[in-house]
Amino acid sequence: MTQDFSAPAGQVTSPLKLSLWTKVAYGIGDMGAGMTSNLIAFSFLIFLTKVAGLNPLAAGTVLLIGKVWDAVNDPLVGVLSDRTQTRWGRRYPWILLSVIPFGITFFLMWLVPGGSSGFRFWYYVITSILFQIFFTTTNLPYTTLTAELSEDYDERTDLSTFRLGFSLFGAILALALGLLIISDQGSVADLARQYAMLGGVCGLIAIVPLLICVFGTFPRARQMQAFAPARDRATAESPPPNPLVDIQPPESPQILGPSLIIAFRNRPFWYVIGIYLFSWLALQITASIIPFYATFWMGLDSYFLPALLVQGTAIVMMVPCNLLSRYLGKQGLFYVGIGAWLVVQIGLFLLQPGQIGLLYALCVAASFGVATAYVVPWAMLPDVIELDELQTGQRREGIFYAFMTLLQKMGLAVGLFLVGAALEGSGFIAEQATQPQSALVAIRLFMGPVPLVLLICALVLCYFYPITRAVHAETLLKLSEQRRSKTQENKAE
């Protein structure tokens, strides 16, 4: 039996509450992104230096080069996905067509080709760019679904919590696999085979959750189309005759420029950008320095366990984060979580070799702040999109999520580059088990004070963020009235 999602003409109603299955199906879609991003954040820099034989500066430059392309790629995909018209909606075709290349290109990043170090450098630049392209064409349309599956303030926090919870689960799974597969006791050739196996397994696993998300959330997306404004309902009820994907090109080469200008006129969006950029950069710098900190400062045989403790406990912390958000609001949660994280960063800087138990305790304590940094900015973004629709009369989720995805990848790339440059400038030698004092100082600085300053900047911006729960409720009320007026105008025509 086919369910009719359409509502009677002129009837003002609202969709049903999100089911638990829809939240789970949506959330699990970020598991692959969590696996791949986390493995790159924690392991790619040390893989490129210790296994592939690149110097730290060249290794840090690899992903940074890819961001030159991403500066165009992410907003372009955002605009095109906004303008995509198919019988399956705007976002789902992008995910389905990109998911297989997404897994394959990730695997290619963990191979060690023969040839000179210069050849290997460009090999990793090219494979990184290819991976980032397919990461964008899968992950950007996926994250945009948050604003399309619900308009409720708290349900969007739920969706963000489920999504980021599964993202952290994927991150934990990648680190657990690394703990099982990677052994620092073998030769460089053994390590190369182990990293190739790890990359292949993670690339294969990353494909499946996105497919589950597509088929699990599509019925809800169809339901939301029935309650969309009249300007969108015409597209939903009259799909193009071509059953294949029909991406309509921009009307003019300047479509991207005006979209970006309009997006940046949204003042709350600037605050969300700053909050996310500073907190995510702090997280990525910490993640990329942990292998060097655990190995060369604390003297551990493997860096995967400390990373696993941070990410593993962060999943559990998603639950109190979600509850606290309902009582304190998104800003209040951010103050508490990031404030606790600041104390942890100071402790990690002061930690001395041999204090392994205290290291593990601090890793667990950091997880609350990490969970907060994951949840809050992404939960703020749909509220910004609603305000933009009220001001402009357009739904442009793609362009906003494009910039958030771009910032996510820029934070990772800049974090790896800064750590690589600092190691190179401090005299770090990858082939040596014992590092010069200058390199150890640089490692500790990037483990403590540098992320601390970035987190303080995020807290300051969060204080001035203008969209509270009351402001969002008022925005939805005005938006509902605006949509009702447009529906009546269209009927009158």
C-alpha positions in Angstrom: 0.0 0.0 0.0 1.3 3.4 -0.9 1.1 6.2 1.6 -0.2 9.6 0.4 2.0 12.3 1.8 0.1 15.2 0.3 -2.0 17.5 2.4 -5.3 19.0 1.3 -4.9 22.4 -0.4 -5.0 25.3 2.0 -4.8 23.1 5.1 -2.3 24.3 7.7 -0.8 21.4 9.5 2.6 20.0 10.5 4.4 16.7 10.0 4.5 14.0 12.7 7.3 13.9 15.2 10.5 12.2 14.1 10.5 8.5 14.8 13.5 6.9 16.6 14.2 4.8 13.5 14.5 8.0 11.4 16.9 9.6 13.9 19.0 6.4 14.0 19.0 6.0 10.2 20.0 9.7 9.7 22.6 9.5 12.4 24.3 6.4 11.1 25.0 8.1 7.8 27.8 10.1 9.4 29.6 7.0 10.6 31.7 6.7 7.4 32.7 10.4 7.5 33.6 9.9 11.2 35.8 6.9 10.4 37.6 8.5 7.5 38.0 12.0 9.0 39.2 10.6 12.3 41.8 8.3 10.8 43.1 11.1 8.7 43.2 13.4 11.8 45.0 11.0 14.1 47.1 8.9 11.7 47.8 10.6 8.4 50.6 12.9 9.5 52.5 10.2 11.3 51.8 7.8 8.4 53.2 10.2 5.8 56.4 10.9 7.9 57.1 7.5 9.4 55.9 5.2 6.7 55.8 7.1 3.4 59.0 8.9 4.1 57.9 12.6 3.7 59.4 15.3 5.8 56.9 16.9 8.3 56.4 20.1 6.4 55.7 18.3 3.1 53.3 15.9 4.9 51.4 18.8 6.4 51.2 20.5 3.0 49.6 17.5 1.3 46.0 18.1 2.6 46.5 21.9 2.7 46.9 21.9 -1.1 43.6 20.1 -1.5 41.8 22.9 0.3 42.6 25.3 -2.6 40.3 23.2 -4.7 37.8 22.8 -1.8 37.4 26.5 -1.5 35.5 26.2 -4.8 34.3 22.6 -4.6 32.3 22.9 -1.4 30.2 26.0 -2.2 29.7 24.8 -5.8 28.3 21.4 -4.6 26.2 23.3 -2.1 24.6 25.5 -4.8 24.2 22.6 -7.3 22.6 20.4 -4.7 20.2 23.2 -3.8 19.2 23.4 -7.5 19.0 19.6 -8.2 15.5 18.4 -9.2 14.8 14.7 -9.3 12.0 12.4 -8.2 14.2 11.5 -5.3 14.7 15.0 -4.1 17.7 17.3 -4.1 20.2 15.5 -1.9 19.8 11.7 -2.2 21.1 11.3 -5.8 24.4 13.0 -4.9 24.9 10.6 -2.1 24.1 7.5 -4.1 26.3 8.4 -7.0 29.3 9.3 -4.9 29.4 6.7 -2.1 31.5 4.0 -3.9 34.2 6.5 -5.2 34.3 7.9 -1.6 35.4 4.5 -0.2 37.8 3.7 -3.0 39.7 7.0 -2.9 40.1 6.8 0.8 41.8 3.4 0.4 44.2 4.9 -2.2 45.4 7.5 0.3 47.0 4.7 2.5 49.1 3.0 -0.2 52.8 3.7 -0.4 53.9 3.9 -4.1 57.4 3.4 -5.2 59.6 6.2 -6.6 61.1 9.3 -5.1 59.8 11.3 -2.2 58.7 14.0 -4.7 56.6 11.5 -6.6 55.0 10.2 -3.4 54.3 13.8 -2.4 52.3 14.4 -5.5 50.6 11.0 -5.3 49.2 11.9 -1.9 48.2 15.4 -3.1 46.2 13.9 -6.0 44.6 11.1 -4.0 43.7 13.5 -1.2 42.1 15.9 -3.6 40.1 13.1 -5.2 39.0 11.8 -1.7 37.9 15.4 -0.7 35.8 15.8 -3.8 33.8 12.6 -3.1 33.7 13.4 0.6 32.0 16.7 -0.3 29.6 15.1 -2.8 28.4 12.6 -0.2 28.8 14.4 3.1 27.5 17.8 2.2 24.1 16.7 0.8 23.9 14.3 3.8 24.5 16.9 6.5 22.0 19.3 4.7 19.3 16.8 5.5 19.2 18.0 9.1 17.3 21.1 8.0 15.0 19.1 5.6 13.9 16.4 8.0 12.6 18.6 10.8 11.9 22.3 11.6 11.6 21.7 15.4 14.3 23.3 17.6 14.8 20.3 19.9 14.4 17.7 17.1 17.3 19.3 15.2 19.4 19.0 18.3 18.4 15.3 18.5 19.3 14.8 14.8 22.7 16.5 15.4 23.3 14.4 18.5 22.5 11.1 16.7 24.6 12.2 13.7 27.6 13.2 15.7 27.1 10.2 18.0 27.4 7.8 15.1 30.3 9.9 13.7 32.1 9.4 17.0 31.2 5.7 16.9 32.8 5.5 13.4 35.8 7.3 14.8 36.1 4.8 17.6 35.8 1.9 15.2 38.6 3.3 13.1 40.8 3.7 16.1 39.9 0.3 17.5 40.8 -1.3 14.1 44.1 0.7 14.2 44.8 -0.7 17.6 44.3 -4.2 16.3 46.0 -3.9 12.9 48.9 -1.5 13.4 52.0 -2.7 15.3 54.8 -0.2 15.8 57.2 -3.1 16.4 57.5 -4.1 12.8 59.6 -2.8 9.9 58.5 0.1 7.6 57.4 -2.4 5.0 55.3 -4.1 7.6 53.8 -0.8 8.6 53.0 0.0 5.0 51.0 -3.2 4.6 49.2 -2.7 7.9 48.1 0.9 7.0 47.0 -0.3 3.6 44.9 -3.0 5.2 43.5 -0.4 7.7 42.6 2.0 4.9 41.0 -0.7 2.8 38.8 -2.0 5.7 37.7 1.5 6.8 37.0 2.6 3.2 34.8 -0.5 2.7 32.9 -0.1 5.9 32.4 3.6 5.3 30.1 2.9 2.3 27.4 0.9 4.1 26.1 3.5 6.6 25.4 6.1 3.9 23.2 3.6 2.0 21.3 2.8 5.2 20.7 6.5 5.7 19.4 7.0 2.2 16.8 4.3 2.4 16.0 4.9 6.1 15.3 8.6 5.9 13.8 8.9 2.4 10.1 8.3 3.6 10.5 11.2 6.1 11.9 13.5 3.4 8.9 12.7 1.2 6.6 13.5 4.1 8.4 16.9 4.7 7.9 17.7 1.0 4.2 17.5 1.5 4.4 20.3 4.1 6.9 22.4 2.3 5.9 25.9 0.9 3.9 25.9 -2.3 7.0 27.0 -4.3 8.6 23.7 -3.4 5.5 21.5 -3.6 5.3 21.9 -7.4 8.7 20.3 -7.8 7.8 17.5 -5.5 4.5 16.7 -7.2 5.9 17.1 -10.8 9.2 15.3 -11.0 11.1 15.7 -14.3 10.4 13.0 -16.9 14.0 11.7 -16.9 14.2 9.1 -14.2 18.0 9.7 -13.9 19.5 12.6 -12.0 18.8 15.9 -13.6 21.1 18.6 -12.1 20.0 21.9 -13.5 23.0 24.2 -14.2 23.2 27.7 -12.8 21.4 30.3 -14.7 24.5 32.3 -15.0 28.2 31.9 -14.1 27.7 34.3 -11.3 25.1 32.2 -9.4 27.8 31.2 -6.8 28.9 34.7 -6.1 25.5 36.2 -5.2 24.7 33.1 -3.1 27.8 33.6 -1.1 27.2 37.3 -0.6 23.6 36.7 0.6 24.8 33.9 3.0 27.5 36.2 4.5 24.9 38.9 5.1 23.4 36.7 7.7 25.1 38.0 10.9 24.4 34.9 13.1 26.1 32.7 10.4 29.4 34.6 11.1 29.2 33.6 14.7 28.5 30.0 13.9 31.4 30.0 11.5 33.8 31.4 14.1 32.6 29.1 16.9 33.0 26.0 14.7 36.3 27.0 13.1 38.0 27.7 16.4 36.7 24.7 18.3 37.2 22.3 15.4 40.7 23.6 14.7 41.5 23.1 18.4 40.2 19.5 18.1 42.1 18.8 15.0 45.4 20.2 16.3 45.0 18.0 19.4 44.1 15.0 17.4 47.1 15.3 15.0 49.6 15.9 17.8 48.5 13.0 20.0 50.5 10.3 18.1 53.7 12.4 18.6 52.8 13.4 22.2 52.0 9.8 23.2 55.0 8.3 21.4 57.8 10.8 21.9 56.8 12.6 25.1 54.9 10.0 27.2 56.9 7.0 25.8 53.9 4.8 24.9 54.2 2.0 22.3 50.9 2.9 20.6 49.0 6.2 20.3 45.7 4.5 19.4 44.5 3.9 23.0 44.6 7.5 24.3 42.8 8.6 21.1 40.3 5.8 21.6 39.6 6.9 25.2 38.8 10.5 24.0 36.5 9.5 21.2 35.0 6.5 23.0 33.9 8.4 26.1 32.7 11.3 23.9 29.9 9.0 22.6 28.6 8.5 26.1 28.8 12.2 26.7 26.4 12.9 23.8 23.5 11.9 26.1 24.2 14.5 28.9 25.1 17.1 26.2 21.6 16.6 24.6 19.9 16.8 28.0 21.9 19.8 29.1 21.0 21.6 25.9 17.3 21.3 26.7 17.8 23.0 30.1 20.7 25.4 29.4 20.2 26.0 25.7 22.9 25.5 23.1 25.0 28.4 24.4 24.9 27.3 28.0 26.0 23.8 27.0 28.9 25.2 25.1 30.1 27.3 28.1 30.1 24.2 30.4 31.6 21.7 27.9 34.4 24.0 26.5 35.1 25.3 30.0 35.8 21.8 31.2 38.0 21.1 28.1 40.2 24.1 28.9 41.1 22.6 32.2 42.1 19.4 30.5 44.3 21.1 28.0 46.3 22.8 30.8 46.7 19.4 32.5 48.0 17.7 29.3 50.6 20.5 28.9 51.8 20.0 32.5 51.8 16.2 32.3 55.2 14.5 32.7 56.5 11.2 31.2 55.5 8.2 33.1 52.2 9.6 34.4 50.3 7.2 32.2 47.3 6.8 34.5 46.8 10.5 34.7 47.1 10.7 30.9 44.2 8.3 30.4 42.1 10.1 33.0 42.6 13.4 31.2 41.7 11.8 27.9 38.4 10.6 29.4 37.8 14.1 30.9 38.4 15.8 27.6 35.5 13.8 26.0 32.8 16.1 27.4 34.3 19.1 25.7 34.9 17.2 22.5 31.2 16.1 22.4 30.1 19.7 23.0 32.3 20.9 20.2 30.8 18.3 17.9 27.1 19.0 18.8 26.6 22.7 19.4 27.7 24.4 16.1 25.9 21.8 13.9 22.8 22.2 16.0 22.9 26.0 15.6 23.2 26.0 11.8 19.6 25.0 11.0 18.3 27.9 13.1 20.5 30.2 11.0 19.0 28.7 7.8 15.5 29.4 9.1 16.4 33.1 9.7 17.9 33.3 6.3 14.7 32.0 4.7 12.7 34.6 6.7 14.9 37.4 5.4 15.4 36.2 1.8 12.4 34.0 1.1 14.7 31.2 -0.1 15.6 27.8 1.3 19.4 27.6 0.7 20.6 24.8 3.1 23.2 23.7 0.6 25.3 26.8 0.6 25.3 27.1 4.4 26.2 23.5 5.0 28.8 23.8 2.2 30.7 26.3 4.3 30.4 24.3 7.4 31.8 21.2 5.6 34.5 23.4 4.1 35.5 24.7 7.6 35.5 21.1 8.9 38.0 20.1 6.2 40.0 23.3 6.5 40.3 22.8 10.2 41.7 19.3 9.6 44.1 20.5 6.9 45.3 23.6 8.7 45.8 21.6 11.9 47.9 19.0 10.1 49.9 21.7 8.3 50.6 23.8 11.5 51.7 20.7 13.4 53.9 19.6 10.5 55.4 23.0 10.1 56.1 23.2 13.9 57.7 19.8 13.9 59.9 20.7 10.9 60.9 24.0 12.5 61.7 22.4 15.8 64.1 19.9 14.4 61.9 16.8 14.7 63.5 13.7 13.1 61.0 10.9 12.2 63.6 8.2 12.1 64.7 8.7 15.7 63.0 7.3 18.8 64.5 10.1 21.0 63.7 13.7 19.8 65.7 16.9 20.6 64.3 19.1 23.4 63.1 21.7 20.9 60.9 19.2 19.2 59.4 18.0 22.6 58.6 21.6 23.5 56.8 22.1 20.2 54.8 18.9 20.7 53.7 20.0 24.3 52.8 23.5 23.1 50.5 22.1 20.4 49.0 19.7 23.0 48.1 22.4 25.5 48.4 26.2 25.0 47.7 26.4 21.3 44.3 24.6 21.4 43.5 26.4 24.7 43.7 29.9 23.0 41.5 28.7 20.1 38.8 27.4 22.5 38.8 30.7 24.4 38.1 32.5 21.1 35.2 30.1 20.4 33.7 30.8 23.9 33.9 34.6 23.3 32.0 34.2 20.0 29.4 31.9 21.5 28.7 34.6 24.1 27.6 37.0 21.4 25.6 34.5 19.3 22.1 36.1 18.9 19.7 33.1 18.2 18.3 31.9 21.5 15.4 29.5 21.9 13.0 32.4 22.2 14.4 34.1 19.1 14.2 30.8 17.1 10.5 30.3 18.2 9.7 33.9 17.0 11.5 33.2 13.7 9.5 30.0 13.1 6.2 31.9 13.8 7.0 34.7 11.4 8.2 32.1 8.8 5.0 30.1 9.1 3.0 33.3 8.4 5.2 34.2 5.5 4.7 30.7 3.9 1.0 31.0 4.5 0.9 34.3 2.7 2.8 33.0 -0.2 0.5 30.0 -0.5 -2.5 32.3 -0.6 -0.9 34.6 -3.2 -0.1 31.6 -5.4 -3.7 30.3 -5.1 -5.0 33.8 -6.0 -2.8 33.8 -9.2 
